[in-house]
């Protein structure tokens, strides 16, 4: 891991993902988390202020980057959340079957190398009545924006820690065995190739 990935990229991701439009999106989905919660790609803990401590019994924060942990741990302590941080990728979650009431993913599916493998693991750890909360950016509905997403994506993934601009979120969820009856979409203010959002609740 180079200096950019180890020291600069975590701070850049924390700053970029902490902008007001994306924080307002987090505020729409994170408070819906209940029970034992697994957050995939907890990063620097930007979602932590939006958890309801009265509804969350325990939070597992899955994150492959140790550099993000120090920021996330401070956020959890400041907001009185019982959090356990797990250094791992989403394709192999070191938790028991049927252990989570809620799995949360926000701006995470864009970077996971094997999305279907991760969704298989999420289905495994979710309880039968559990829910997947998601808020993601992905393929835009407008052909002109899609063309820019596809043109820029090869370079973008190299400078953004593996983030993809053009992942088809609804199709990926469906292929992963999930159905969402309340999915909503919109462009957020900002750079259009990265601004089209999908959010809602999905069940296996």
Long-range contacts (C-beta under 8 A, 24 or more apart in sequence): 5-161, 6-67, 7-67, 9-161, 10-44, 10-65, 10-67, 10-68, 10-71, 13-43, 13-44, 13-68, 13-160, 13-161, 14-43, 14-44, 14-46, 14-68, 14-71, 17-43, 17-44, 17-46, 17-107, 18-44, 18-46, 19-190, 21-188, 21-189, 21-190, 21-195, 22-107, 22-188, 25-106, 25-135, 25-188, 25-197, 25-199, 26-50, 26-106, 26-135, 28-135, 28-199, 29-104, 29-106, 29-133, 29-134, 29-135, 29-199, 29-200, 29-201, 30-104, 30-106, 30-133, 31-55, 32-102, 32-131, 32-133, 32-201, 33-102, 33-104, 33-133, 34-101, 34-102, 35-100, 35-101, 35-102, 36-60, 36-99, 36-100, 36-101, 36-102, 37-100, 37-101, 37-102, 37-103, 37-104, 38-62, 38-93, 38-95, 38-100, 38-102, 38-103, 38-104, 38-122, 38-125, 39-103, 39-104, 39-105, 40-90, 40-103, 40-104, 40-105, 40-108, 40-112, 40-118, 40-122, 41-90, 41-105, 41-106, 41-107, 41-108, 41-111, 41-112, 42-68, 42-72, 42-85, 43-68, 43-72, 44-68, 44-71, 44-72, 44-75, 45-71, 45-72, 45-73, 45-74, 45-75, 45-76, 46-75, 46-106, 47-104, 47-106, 48-72, 48-75, 48-76, 48-79, 48-81, 48-83, 49-75, 49-79, 51-79, 51-81, 53-79, 53-80, 53-81, 56-81, 56-82, 57-82, 58-82, 58-83, 58-84, 59-83, 59-84, 60-84, 60-85, 60-86, 60-95, 60-100, 61-85, 61-86, 62-86, 62-88, 62-89, 62-90, 62-93, 63-87, 63-88, 64-88, 64-89, 89-113, 89-118, 90-117, 90-118, 90-121, 90-122, 91-117, 91-118, 91-121, 92-121, 93-121, 93-122, 93-124, 93-125, 95-125, 96-125, 97-124, 97-125, 98-124, 98-125, 98-126, 98-127, 98-128, 99-125, 99-127, 100-125, 100-126, 100-127, 100-130, 101-127, 101-130, 101-131, 102-130, 102-131, 102-132, 102-133, 103-130, 103-131, 103-132, 103-133, 104-132, 104-133, 104-134, 105-132, 105-133, 105-134, 105-135, 105-136, 106-134, 106-135, 106-136, 107-135, 107-136, 107-137, 108-136, 109-134, 109-136, 109-138, 109-167, 109-169, 109-172, 110-136, 110-137, 110-138, 110-163, 110-164, 110-165, 110-167, 111-161, 111-162, 111-163, 111-164, 113-162, 115-167, 115-172, 115-176, 116-172, 116-175, 116-176, 118-176, 119-172, 119-173, 119-175, 119-176, 119-177, 119-178, 120-176, 120-177, 122-176, 123-176, 123-177, 123-178, 123-204, 126-204, 130-203, 130-204, 131-201, 131-202, 131-203, 132-178, 132-201, 132-202, 132-203, 132-204, 133-200, 133-201, 134-169, 134-173, 134-180, 134-198, 134-199, 134-200, 134-201, 134-202, 135-197, 135-198, 135-199, 136-167, 136-169, 136-197, 136-198, 136-199, 137-165, 137-188, 137-194, 137-195, 137-196, 137-197, 137-198, 138-166, 138-167, 138-168, 138-169, 138-196, 138-198, 139-166, 139-167, 139-168, 139-169, 139-196, 140-187, 140-192, 140-193, 140-195, 140-196, 141-185, 141-196, 145-192, 145-193, 145-196, 148-192, 148-193, 149-193, 152-193, 156-193, 165-193, 165-194, 169-198, 170-198, 173-202, 177-204, 178-202, 178-203, 178-204, 179-203, 179-204
